[in-house]
Structures are given as structure tokens and as C-alpha cells.
Amino acid sequence: MNPLQNTFEELTTGRAVQPETVASFRLVSTLEPETCQRIAAFIQKMERFAGETLYAFVAETLQQGTGSASDAAKIMNVILNINADSVGPMMEQFSDWAGSHEERRRIFDDAAISRLRSNLETLTGPRQAIATLKKAEDLVRSVGNELQTIRFVCDLRPIFDEDHIRILSLSQVANLKVMYVKQTGDRDCFELVLTKGELQQFRDLADDAIKKMAVLESASLSVAGDQEKPQS
């Protein structure tokens, strides 16, 4: 049995630790303190409280230390789902869990546990900024489904003659598949078949939407700046 998996007794007695938490904590316990400090400082100074902005910074920071995209997701999980006040109680439970098995103790030794606690405190330190970030994320997702992945698969479809003997022409199509998560937590998808002309229209509409988002971003920064100006 994998020592990082919960035992039956842990599952039935409420002492289990979620696999996502174990994976995130294992990563955080290996990070240099300076890395967590850079991320915390970025959160504190964020002008736009958007999760994608923070994710991009975390991913870039971790890649400098050969981190992966999945590592960035684990750090985001910590930042968005662990409150600063809960670090202490969580570490007590996690320390007991990690110390209950020899292999766990090898992975999460005293130095790793100490570094984990310190790094968690650093990452969750900018409380007000994180609270604002969470509010922004909730607002984005409160009235819509969450995008998971987008895939385009390009294809050629033959046009046969009436006798189905010869191919008269080939029609170009792009199959669009969008995976998303509903507000209920269920995953779903939809698919569209787009011609080249429809795909170009799709691209033009996306470019136009990006331009509008840039205008909105500029306006939001202007409003935020006006609110920070001292009243005369």
C-alpha cells in the first residue's frame, strides 16, 4: 500500500488527509522560503485580483526552479483554500498523520514539517489581499460554468459523387470540444463543427472580446486609482 494513502482506520475515524492536500503539502515542504515570499509579495501588490494573473506568476516562478503546471495548480489550491487562521490546526492534524507511518516520516521529516508550516504561513499571510482574490474568483464563477479545456481537431471530410465511387472534393472542418464544470460540480462538454469561415469568425469575435477586456481592465485600474487618492 502507498504510505501516502489513508488507511481504513484513518478513513473511518476522521483522521484522514485528503490526497490533494498531501500532494500540495509535499510540494510546499520542498519550496525555498524565498519562493513563497515572492509569491506572497506578488499577491499583496496585485492590481487586478484575478486567479489567472496569480496562476501565471506562480507558474513562471516555479518554472525557474523546474516546476510544472501541475505544481502551480497545487500552490493555487493552498492559497485559495487554506485560511491563515487554520494553518496551525491543519499542521497539528497533518503532523500526527505524517508521523504515524515510517515511510511518511521519511518524506515529511522534522525539517520538512517545519519548512511546510513556515511556507504555509507565508503563502496565506496577505489575508486581505487573498480575501479580495477569493471574492473576485467567486464573482467570476457565480453566474456561469467553469472552463476546463478547449480542443480543436481539424479534419478533412470527403464529398463523393452520387455513386459513391469518386471523391469530388474535400471539405475542411474544425471540431471544437469544450469541457467545463457546472455550478453543481458535475463535468460536461459540448462540441461544434466549424467550417474555415466560421472558425475565422470565431477568431475575429474572440479578438474583439479581448480588445473590450483590455478597455475594461484600463477602466477598472483607473477607478481603483481614483479611490486610493486622498480626499482634498
MOKA-V360511 format. One record per residue. PSI is psi in whole degrees, 0 to 359 (none if undefined). NEAR is the number of other C-alpha atoms within 10 Angstrom. Layout:
# MOKA-V360511
PSI_NEAR, PSI_NEAR
This chain:
# MOKA-V360511
139_6, 123_8, 340_14, 358_16, 150_15, 142_17, 166_14, 319_9, 319_10, 322_13, 324_13, 347_10, 6_9, 16_8, 11_15, 153_17, 131_18, 140_11, 324_12, 322_12, 317_14, 314_15, 317_13, 316_19, 325_23, 320_17, 311_16, 326_26, 346_22, 353_15, 145_16, 143_12, 324_17, 326_11, 314_18, 324_23, 322_15, 318_16, 316_19, 320_23, 323_14, 317_16, 316_25, 329_15, 5_11, 129_15, 331_13, 118_17, 75_19, 133_16, 326_16, 327_12, 315_13, 319_19, 316_16, 319_12, 316_17, 315_23, 316_20, 319_16, 316_17, 326_19, 333_14, 339_10, 29_11, 35_10, 169_15, 173_13, 322_14, 329_11, 319_19, 321_22, 323_15, 320_18, 320_23, 323_20, 318_14, 311_18, 317_24, 342_16, 358_12, 122_16, 149_17, 322_17, 340_12, 357_11, 313_15, 303_13, 321_10, 321_13, 327_18, 313_12, 317_13, 321_20, 319_18, 318_11, 314_18, 331_23, 359_16, 359_12, 138_12, 317_12, 324_14, 319_17, 330_17, 320_12, 315_16, 71_22, 182_17, 320_13, 319_10, 320_19, 318_22, 316_14, 323_19, 312_22, 314_18, 315_16, 323_24, 318_24, 322_20, 312_21, 328_28, 5_24, 316_20, 73_18, 310_17, 320_12, 320_18, 321_23, 319_14, 321_14, 316_21, 320_18, 319_13, 319_16, 319_16, 321_11, 321_11, 319_14, 356_13, 338_11, 22_9, 171_11, 155_18, 124_16, 136_15, 298_12, 155_10, 133_12, 136_12, 127_15, 113_10, 144_14, 160_13, 129_11, 125_11, 144_13, 113_13, 162_13, 178_11, 332_9, 358_6, 40_9, 317_8, 149_11, 117_12, 326_11, 171_12, 132_12, 128_11, 132_14, 156_19, 124_18, 118_16, 125_16, 123_16, 120_16, 137_17, 165_18, 127_15, 167_15, 341_13, 351_7, 351_10, 145_9, 145_14, 175_13, 163_14, 156_9, 145_13, 145_11, 120_16, 136_18, 172_15, 319_14, 319_11, 325_13, 321_16, 321_12, 319_13, 315_13, 317_12, 319_12, 322_12, 317_12, 319_12, 320_12, 323_12, 321_12, 317_12, 319_12, 324_12, 320_12, 317_11, 321_12, 316_13, 319_12, 320_12, 322_14, 324_13, 317_11, 316_11, 320_13, 321_11, 323_11, 334_10, 348_8, 137_8, 141_6, 134_6, none_3
